[in-house]
Amino acid sequence: MALQPWLQETAQHWLSAIEEETIGHSLILHSEVELGAEAMIELWAGSLLCPHPGHACGFCHSCQLLDSGNHPDYHHIQPDKPGGNITVDQIRQGLKQAQESSQLGGNRVFVITPAEQMNTAAANALLKTLEEPSQSSFFLLVCQSPKRLLATIRSRCQLWSLPCPSPSQALEWLAEQGHKDVPAYVMTLAQGSPMAAKQWLDDKQFAEFEIGQSLLVNTMTRSDSDPIDAVSWLEKNPQRHGQWWWFLLSDAQKVRFGQVGDFDEISRRLAHCDYDVLYRQSQALARLLSQLQAQPGLNTSLLFYNWLIETREHLCL
């Protein structure tokens, strides 16, 4: 898997540490958004499992096994289902394998992702091994929020954070992927992730985003508009569409203070609203989205409807 340009410097530091044997046996790989963590995991695992020094050669038996997904000394621990926890039994099974001899006579590597999804029992079980790791076992904890890990686990791991690309790097990479003349706001919606931006563009979400902008303006600026249309649109993809609205409300706050916005037309139409209302309702929307993510069984329609009515009462022009 090819490394993205913004990862090259971090990758070189990583390879140097592996070659000089200063790399820790326990690492945290921190990536707040999708920045290419999979390529870094592959680089780390391949370099530690390949019997040749430095970068994985890509040709030996070990590298071929890793490429095919059949390497006996590569172990990936993750939740059994999306959004679930990593259980203590999963960690114990991995730790049992860590105590066994390498089947190829080299290192054994363990990738735990997303590491913050370990339940308390699993985290405590892992901690005991991190305190006294075996010489040939290496652990990589991949997470978006290291603060959600036990402080004692963080203290025993080297922390590596993936850098965000500069705007020019991101747009250049997108152009190489076939997406030229990309509006700057796409990177804002993708939270700085070129991969998420590419997916956004591949899925042709421009039209859907424009619908969302129109619904927000109509709902918030016309007292006779029907909020049900906006609720139906938000329900189609609560996290994505709700986050789009959060960005639009936040952008209006910037324009309210004379800054340049990413979404000029709609931000100007909302910018003369009371700043406190814009801020308060954008924060309320963020809390609502977090609530829906943590508790999927909630009545999404009712929550969005209540938020819309409250927001319009304070914001409607």
HUMOKA-V889878 format. One record per pair of residues at least 4 apart in sequence whose C-alpha atoms are under 7 Angstrom apart, sorted by the first residue. I is the first residue (numbers start at 1). J is the second residue. Records with the same first field share a line. If there is no record, write none. Layout:
I: J, J
//
This chain:
1: 39
2: 39
3: 7, 8, 39
4: 8, 36
6: 163, 165
7: 11
8: 12
9: 13
10: 14
11: 15
12: 16
13: 17
14: 18
15: 19, 54, 55
16: 20
17: 21, 22, 23
18: 22, 23, 54
19: 53, 54
24: 158
25: 133, 137, 138, 139
26: 130, 138, 139, 140, 156, 157, 158
27: 139, 140, 141, 157, 158, 159
28: 140, 141, 142, 157, 158, 159, 160
29: 140, 141, 142, 143, 159, 160, 161
30: 142, 143, 144, 146, 160, 161, 162
31: 35, 37, 143, 144, 161, 162
32: 144, 145
33: 193
34: 193, 195, 196
35: 164, 193, 195
36: 40
37: 41
38: 42
39: 43
40: 44
41: 45
42: 46
43: 47
44: 48
45: 49, 109
46: 50, 56, 63
47: 54, 55, 56
48: 107
49: 62, 106, 107
50: 56, 57, 62, 63
52: 56, 57
56: 63
58: 63, 64
59: 63, 64
60: 64
61: 65
62: 66, 71
63: 67
64: 68
65: 69, 70, 71
66: 70, 71
72: 103
73: 102, 103, 108, 109
74: 108, 109, 110
75: 109, 110, 111
76: 110, 111, 112
77: 90, 111, 112, 113
78: 86, 112, 113, 114
79: 84, 85, 86
80: 84
85: 117, 118, 119
86: 90, 117, 118, 119, 122
87: 91, 118, 119, 122
88: 92, 121, 122, 125
89: 93
90: 94
91: 95, 122, 126
92: 96, 125
93: 97
94: 98
95: 99
96: 100
98: 108, 137
102: 106, 107, 108
107: 136, 137
108: 136, 137, 138
109: 137, 138, 139
110: 138, 139, 140
111: 139, 140, 141
112: 140, 141, 142
113: 141, 142, 143
114: 142, 143
115: 141, 142, 143
116: 143, 145, 148, 149
118: 122, 123
119: 123
120: 124
121: 125
122: 126
123: 127
124: 128
126: 130
127: 131, 153
128: 132
129: 133
130: 156
131: 156
133: 137
149: 153, 154
150: 154
151: 155
152: 156
153: 157
164: 192
165: 169, 170
166: 170
167: 171
168: 172
169: 173
170: 174, 194
171: 175
172: 176
173: 177
174: 178, 179, 180, 194, 198
175: 179, 180
185: 189, 262, 263
186: 190, 197
187: 191, 192, 193, 194, 197
188: 192
189: 244
190: 196, 197
193: 197
194: 198
195: 199
196: 200
197: 201
198: 202
199: 203
200: 204, 205
201: 205
205: 209
206: 210
207: 211
208: 212
209: 213
210: 214
211: 215
212: 216
213: 217
214: 218
215: 219, 230
216: 220
217: 221
218: 222, 225
219: 225, 227
220: 312, 315, 316
221: 316, 317
222: 316, 317
223: 316
227: 231, 308
228: 232
229: 233
230: 234
231: 235, 301, 304, 305
232: 236
234: 238, 241, 242
235: 300, 301
237: 241
238: 242
239: 243, 289
240: 244
241: 245
242: 246, 289
243: 247
244: 248
245: 249
246: 250, 282, 285
247: 251
248: 252, 267
249: 253, 278, 282
250: 254, 282
251: 255, 261, 262, 263, 267
252: 256, 267, 268, 270, 271
253: 257, 271, 275, 278
254: 258, 259, 261
255: 259, 260, 261, 267, 268, 271
256: 271, 272, 275
261: 267
263: 267
264: 268
265: 269
266: 270
267: 271
273: 315
274: 278
275: 279
276: 280
277: 281, 314, 315
278: 282
279: 283
280: 284
281: 285, 311
282: 286
283: 287
284: 288
285: 289
286: 290
287: 291
288: 292
289: 293
290: 294
291: 295
292: 296, 298
299: 303
300: 304
301: 305
302: 306
303: 307
304: 308
305: 309
306: 310
307: 311
308: 312
309: 313
310: 314
311: 315
312: 316
//
